[in-house]
Amino acid sequence: MNRIFLSVALTMALATLGVSILGRQTTTTQNATPQAEEPTIPEHIVYGMFLRDLSTFSEKAAEATRKGDVKSSDAYRNFYKGRAGWSNEEFAVLNQIAIECQRQLRLIDAKAKRIIEARQKLYYPDNKVRADGQLAPPSAELQKLQAEHDAVILSARDQIRLTLGEQLFQHLQQFLKRTVVPTITVSKVGN
């Protein structure tokens, strides 16, 4: 029961912060009906997913190598590399940046988890939502950590641009637009 409640509390806190929940935008022109535009996905979301994938695939490749599973190791290691046509050197740079980014994000996430657990004890001492349905107010500390989280990802993006150069960075941008962005689901929460 505690795990379920903690999971619900974490989900609610992350949703409150807007970690990856975006709203669809609509535009209206004179004498026209509102039409839904393609939503703009913030770069911290796109790069966050991409860098997390790179880091995860790198970890899975290393695990498969330890187990002697060369085929799986190669598949994990080359998942993005083969699809994007990167050289070994370019891919090594991307992997190093991804691994460092994920290390920094884990530290921020650990702080957020401690805050969420403390808020759970304060606002939901019996692991129950109040009878009136009132939820805990948004946390300024969690909002600050969310901003730090996004800044780490954008810093990694900037590091990629500086390290690989503008031409390869633009190649990456196009690759992400073709492969990562279409996998992102946009939804609207609330009023």
Backbone torsions as a table, in degrees:
resi	resn	phi	psi	omega
1	MET	NA	-41.0	179.2
2	ASN	-62.6	-39.5	179.2
3	ARG	-64.3	-42.0	179.9
4	ILE	-63.7	-45.8	-178.9
5	PHE	-65.0	-42.6	178.7
6	LEU	-61.6	-40.8	178.4
7	SER	-62.6	-43.8	178.4
8	VAL	-64.5	-43.3	-179.4
9	ALA	-64.1	-42.4	177.6
10	LEU	-62.6	-44.4	-179.8
11	THR	-62.1	-43.9	-179.7
12	MET	-64.8	-41.2	-179.6
13	ALA	-65.0	-44.0	179.5
14	LEU	-66.7	-38.3	177.9
15	ALA	-65.5	-40.3	178.6
16	THR	-59.9	-38.8	-179.5
17	LEU	-77.4	-16.9	179.1
18	GLY	77.4	35.6	-177.7
19	VAL	-50.9	-51.6	179.1
20	SER	-142.4	30.0	-179.3
21	ILE	-108.9	117.8	-176.2
22	LEU	-120.8	154.9	177.4
23	GLY	-100.1	146.3	173.4
24	ARG	-72.2	140.9	177.8
25	GLN	-104.1	145.2	174.3
26	THR	-124.1	149.6	178.0
27	THR	-125.0	153.7	176.0
28	THR	-129.9	138.1	172.8
29	THR	-112.1	162.2	-179.0
30	GLN	-58.0	139.0	178.0
31	ASN	58.2	24.3	178.4
32	ALA	-128.7	157.4	177.0
33	THR	-84.9	152.2	178.7
34	PRO	-60.0	138.3	178.4
35	GLN	-126.5	141.0	178.8
36	ALA	-75.1	130.9	174.7
37	GLU	-91.1	161.5	169.8
38	GLU	-64.9	129.3	-179.2
39	PRO	-68.8	146.3	174.6
40	THR	-88.8	121.9	179.7
41	ILE	-90.0	122.1	179.5
42	PRO	-59.3	144.6	-176.5
43	GLU	-62.2	-31.1	179.5
44	HIS	-65.6	-25.8	176.5
45	ILE	-75.0	-50.1	-177.9
46	VAL	-60.7	-51.8	-178.3
47	TYR	-69.8	-32.4	176.6
48	GLY	-60.6	-44.0	179.1
49	MET	-66.5	-45.7	-178.1
50	PHE	-61.9	-48.6	-178.1
51	LEU	-67.1	-35.9	175.8
52	ARG	-63.9	-44.1	177.9
53	ASP	-60.4	-47.2	179.9
54	LEU	-57.2	-47.0	-179.4
55	SER	-64.0	-44.2	-179.9
56	THR	-63.5	-44.9	179.2
57	PHE	-64.1	-36.2	177.5
58	SER	-63.5	-43.8	178.5
59	GLU	-64.3	-42.7	179.6
60	LYS	-66.7	-36.1	177.5
61	ALA	-64.4	-43.4	178.9
62	ALA	-63.9	-40.8	178.6
63	GLU	-63.8	-43.8	179.2
64	ALA	-64.3	-37.9	177.6
65	THR	-62.7	-43.8	178.7
66	ARG	-60.6	-32.4	-179.6
67	LYS	-86.0	-3.1	179.6
68	GLY	81.6	13.9	-179.1
69	ASP	-94.2	83.0	-175.0
70	VAL	-64.6	-40.0	-178.2
71	LYS	-61.2	-47.6	179.0
72	SER	-66.9	-40.1	179.0
73	SER	-58.3	-47.3	179.0
74	ASP	-64.2	-39.7	-179.3
75	ALA	-63.2	-45.8	177.9
76	TYR	-64.5	-47.1	-175.8
77	ARG	-62.6	-35.4	-173.3
78	ASN	-103.0	7.9	-176.1
79	PHE	-53.7	-55.8	179.2
80	TYR	-83.8	-37.3	-175.3
81	LYS	-56.4	-48.3	-179.0
82	GLY	-67.5	-39.8	-178.3
83	ARG	-69.1	-32.2	-176.9
84	ALA	-95.6	-15.6	-179.8
85	GLY	74.6	32.1	179.9
86	TRP	-80.8	150.6	174.4
87	SER	-75.4	167.5	177.7
88	ASN	-59.5	-40.3	-178.3
89	GLU	-67.1	-45.0	179.1
90	GLU	-61.7	-43.4	-178.5
91	PHE	-67.3	-36.6	177.8
92	ALA	-62.6	-41.3	177.9
93	VAL	-61.8	-48.1	179.7
94	LEU	-59.3	-43.4	179.9
95	ASN	-63.1	-43.1	-179.5
96	GLN	-63.5	-43.0	178.6
97	ILE	-64.2	-41.9	179.9
98	ALA	-62.9	-44.3	-178.6
99	ILE	-63.6	-43.6	179.1
100	GLU	-66.8	-40.3	177.6
101	CYS	-59.8	-47.4	-178.8
102	GLN	-64.9	-34.7	176.7
103	ARG	-61.5	-46.8	179.7
104	GLN	-65.0	-39.7	-179.8
105	LEU	-66.5	-35.6	177.7
106	ARG	-61.7	-37.2	177.8
107	LEU	-64.4	-44.0	178.4
108	ILE	-65.3	-43.4	179.8
109	ASP	-62.6	-35.7	178.0
110	ALA	-65.1	-40.0	176.5
111	LYS	-63.3	-43.8	-179.5
112	ALA	-62.2	-41.3	-180.0
113	LYS	-61.1	-42.8	178.7
114	ARG	-62.3	-41.0	179.6
115	ILE	-65.8	-43.7	-179.8
116	ILE	-63.1	-42.8	179.0
117	GLU	-64.3	-40.1	178.6
118	ALA	-65.9	-40.7	177.9
119	ARG	-66.1	-34.8	178.0
120	GLN	-62.0	-45.2	179.9
121	LYS	-65.3	-36.9	-178.3
122	LEU	-73.1	-48.0	-173.8
123	TYR	-92.9	-21.8	-177.8
124	TYR	-134.3	63.2	-173.3
125	PRO	-61.0	-28.1	179.9
126	ASP	-101.8	18.4	-177.2
127	ASN	58.3	35.4	179.6
128	LYS	-132.5	143.7	173.0
129	VAL	-73.1	145.2	-179.5
130	ARG	-57.4	151.2	-178.4
131	ALA	-59.9	-32.2	-179.6
132	ASP	-82.5	-0.2	178.0
133	GLY	80.4	-0.4	-179.8
134	GLN	-64.3	131.5	177.7
135	LEU	-102.2	164.1	178.5
136	ALA	-61.4	146.1	177.8
137	PRO	-66.0	156.7	177.7
138	PRO	-57.8	148.6	-176.6
139	SER	-100.2	122.7	176.6
140	ALA	-63.5	-35.0	179.2
141	GLU	-63.7	-42.6	179.6
142	LEU	-68.8	-35.2	177.3
143	GLN	-65.1	-39.4	177.3
144	LYS	-64.4	-43.7	178.7
145	LEU	-64.5	-35.8	176.9
146	GLN	-63.1	-41.4	178.1
147	ALA	-63.4	-40.7	176.7
148	GLU	-63.2	-42.9	179.2
149	HIS	-57.0	-50.3	-180.0
150	ASP	-63.5	-39.3	-179.3
151	ALA	-64.6	-37.1	177.7
152	VAL	-62.1	-43.2	-179.7
153	ILE	-65.4	-44.9	-179.7
154	LEU	-67.2	-32.0	175.1
155	SER	-65.9	-39.7	176.8
156	ALA	-63.8	-41.8	176.7
157	ARG	-58.5	-45.6	-180.0
158	ASP	-64.6	-36.3	177.9
159	GLN	-65.3	-38.9	176.4
160	ILE	-60.9	-46.7	-179.5
161	ARG	-59.2	-46.6	-178.9
162	LEU	-67.1	-39.8	-175.6
163	THR	-75.2	-44.3	-176.0
164	LEU	-88.0	-21.5	-177.3
165	GLY	93.3	163.3	-172.7
166	GLU	-64.6	-41.0	-177.1
167	GLN	-63.5	-48.0	178.6
168	LEU	-68.8	-32.4	177.1
169	PHE	-64.0	-43.1	178.0
170	GLN	-63.9	-36.6	175.0
171	HIS	-60.2	-44.2	177.9
172	LEU	-63.2	-43.9	179.3
173	GLN	-56.1	-46.4	-179.8
174	GLN	-65.4	-40.1	177.9
175	PHE	-60.4	-46.5	-179.7
176	LEU	-64.8	-37.9	178.9
177	LYS	-63.1	-36.8	-179.6
178	ARG	-79.8	-35.2	-169.6
179	THR	-109.4	-38.2	-175.2
180	VAL	-93.2	-48.7	-175.8
181	VAL	-54.9	-43.7	-179.9
182	PRO	-63.0	-17.2	-179.6
183	THR	-86.6	-6.7	-177.1
184	ILE	-88.1	126.3	178.0
185	THR	-95.1	128.9	179.4
186	VAL	-103.6	130.4	178.3
187	SER	-138.0	160.2	179.3
188	LYS	-114.2	133.1	-179.9
189	VAL	-115.8	139.9	175.5
190	GLY	90.0	-158.6	-176.2
191	ASN	-73.3	NA	NA
